Amino acid sequence: MAKFKAAEAVESLEFDFETVGNGAKGVIPEPSTGLVNGFMKNMKDLVREASNLSRQAKGLQELDEDALEGDLLEKHMAQIDEFSAEADKFQDKSVEYLAILCGAEWNEEAEHYEGGSPSLEDLRSLPYRHLQAFSMWLMGEIRPKKEQPAGKH
């Protein structure tokens, strides 16, 4: 008789940052469907916002450099600073969304995220390329595989 064994159908989500960041190591709690759907929606919204910001920044690149003097130059420098600050906010939000997916929860009293495996602090400690690689790996693991049904092969 056929039998579905959940523990055999899906591997645990283990991470190992021993040689980078703060050296955290552990298992990511299996995210619920709601967490995965929320993460995907939040990331799509973030990408949409970043895309709009990118279009605005591209407009600055197309300016005639010879015409940039005095007040106009100051105005555009302030816009560039604003775009840089917004880009930093996008990065911070994406790391927060990743931490929530990994089990972090907002503590209203302390006004920060707590828990998670890895925690928000663990993720923030990672160098840029490691953080990007981890994020892509985790997204690949939670995305349904279209090429094969669930189970061991």
C-alpha positions as CSV (number, residue, x, y, z in Angstrom):
1,M,0.0,0.0,0.0
2,A,1.3,3.5,-0.9
3,K,2.0,5.7,2.1
4,F,3.0,9.4,2.2
5,K,5.6,10.1,4.8
6,A,6.0,13.9,5.3
7,A,9.5,13.5,6.9
8,E,10.7,11.7,3.8
9,A,9.0,13.9,1.2
10,V,10.7,17.2,2.2
11,E,14.2,17.7,3.6
12,S,14.7,20.0,6.6
13,L,15.9,23.5,5.8
14,E,19.4,23.6,7.5
15,F,21.7,26.6,7.3
16,D,25.3,27.0,8.3
17,F,26.9,30.5,8.6
18,E,29.8,29.2,10.7
19,T,32.5,30.9,8.6
20,V,30.6,34.1,7.9
21,G,28.7,36.7,9.8
22,N,28.1,35.8,13.5
23,G,28.6,32.1,12.8
24,A,25.0,31.0,13.4
25,K,24.0,27.5,12.4
26,G,20.6,25.7,12.7
27,V,17.4,24.6,11.1
28,I,14.8,26.9,9.7
29,P,11.3,26.1,11.0
30,E,9.1,24.8,8.2
31,P,7.2,27.9,7.1
32,S,3.4,27.8,6.9
33,T,1.6,28.5,3.6
34,G,0.5,31.8,5.0
35,L,4.1,32.8,5.8
36,V,5.3,31.8,2.3
37,N,2.4,33.6,0.6
38,G,3.0,36.7,2.7
39,F,6.8,36.6,1.9
40,M,6.2,36.3,-1.8
41,K,3.6,39.1,-1.8
42,N,5.9,41.4,0.3
43,M,8.9,40.7,-2.0
44,K,6.8,41.4,-5.2
45,D,5.6,44.7,-3.7
46,L,9.2,45.6,-2.8
47,V,10.5,44.8,-6.3
48,R,7.6,46.9,-7.8
49,E,8.6,49.8,-5.5
50,A,12.3,49.5,-6.3
51,S,11.5,49.3,-10.0
52,N,9.5,52.6,-9.8
53,L,12.5,54.2,-7.9
54,S,14.9,52.9,-10.6
55,R,12.8,54.5,-13.3
56,Q,13.0,57.8,-11.5
57,A,16.7,57.5,-11.0
58,K,17.2,56.7,-14.7
59,G,15.6,60.1,-15.4
60,L,18.4,61.7,-13.5
61,Q,21.0,59.9,-15.5
62,E,19.6,61.3,-18.7
63,L,20.1,65.0,-17.6
64,D,22.5,67.2,-19.6
65,E,25.5,67.5,-17.3
66,D,26.5,70.9,-18.7
67,A,23.1,72.3,-17.6
68,L,23.6,71.2,-14.0
69,E,24.7,74.2,-12.1
70,G,23.8,76.0,-8.9
71,D,20.4,75.3,-7.5
72,L,19.6,72.7,-10.1
73,L,22.7,70.7,-9.2
74,E,21.8,70.9,-5.5
75,K,18.3,69.7,-6.2
76,H,19.5,66.7,-8.2
77,M,22.2,65.9,-5.6
78,A,19.4,65.8,-2.9
79,Q,17.4,63.5,-5.1
80,I,20.3,61.1,-5.5
81,D,20.7,61.1,-1.7
82,E,17.0,60.3,-1.4
83,F,17.3,57.4,-3.9
84,S,20.3,56.0,-2.0
85,A,18.4,56.1,1.3
86,E,15.4,54.4,-0.3
87,A,17.6,51.7,-1.7
88,D,19.0,51.0,1.8
89,K,15.4,50.8,3.1
90,F,14.5,48.2,0.4
91,Q,17.5,46.1,1.5
92,D,16.5,46.4,5.1
93,K,12.9,45.4,4.4
94,S,13.9,42.4,2.3
95,V,16.1,41.1,5.2
96,E,13.2,41.7,7.6
97,Y,10.8,39.7,5.3
98,L,13.4,36.9,5.1
99,A,13.7,36.9,8.9
100,I,9.9,36.7,9.2
101,L,9.9,33.7,6.8
102,C,12.4,32.1,9.1
103,G,10.2,32.5,12.2
104,A,11.0,36.0,13.5
105,E,8.1,37.8,15.1
106,W,7.6,41.5,15.9
107,N,7.7,42.3,19.6
108,E,5.4,45.3,20.1
109,E,6.8,46.3,23.5
110,A,10.5,46.1,22.5
111,E,9.7,47.4,19.0
112,H,12.0,44.9,17.2
113,Y,11.9,41.4,15.7
114,E,12.7,38.5,18.0
115,G,13.4,34.9,17.4
116,G,13.7,33.1,14.1
117,S,16.3,30.6,12.9
118,P,18.3,32.3,11.5
119,S,17.4,35.5,13.4
120,L,17.3,39.0,11.9
121,E,20.6,39.7,13.6
122,D,22.1,36.5,12.0
123,L,20.9,37.6,8.6
124,R,22.2,41.2,9.1
125,S,25.6,39.9,10.1
126,L,26.1,38.2,6.7
127,P,28.3,39.8,4.0
128,Y,26.3,40.9,1.0
129,R,27.0,38.0,-1.4
130,H,26.4,35.4,1.3
131,L,23.0,37.1,2.2
132,Q,22.0,37.1,-1.5
133,A,23.0,33.5,-1.9
134,F,21.1,32.4,1.2
135,S,18.0,34.3,0.1
136,M,18.1,32.8,-3.4
137,W,18.6,29.3,-1.9
138,L,15.7,29.6,0.5
139,M,13.4,31.0,-2.2
140,G,14.3,28.0,-4.4
141,E,13.6,25.6,-1.5
142,I,10.1,27.0,-0.7
143,R,9.0,27.5,-4.3
144,P,7.0,24.4,-5.5
145,K,9.0,22.3,-7.9
146,K,7.1,22.0,-11.2
147,E,9.2,19.3,-12.7
148,Q,8.5,16.5,-10.3
149,P,5.8,15.4,-7.8
150,A,6.6,15.5,-4.1
151,G,8.4,12.6,-2.6
152,K,11.8,10.9,-2.8
153,H,13.2,10.0,-6.2
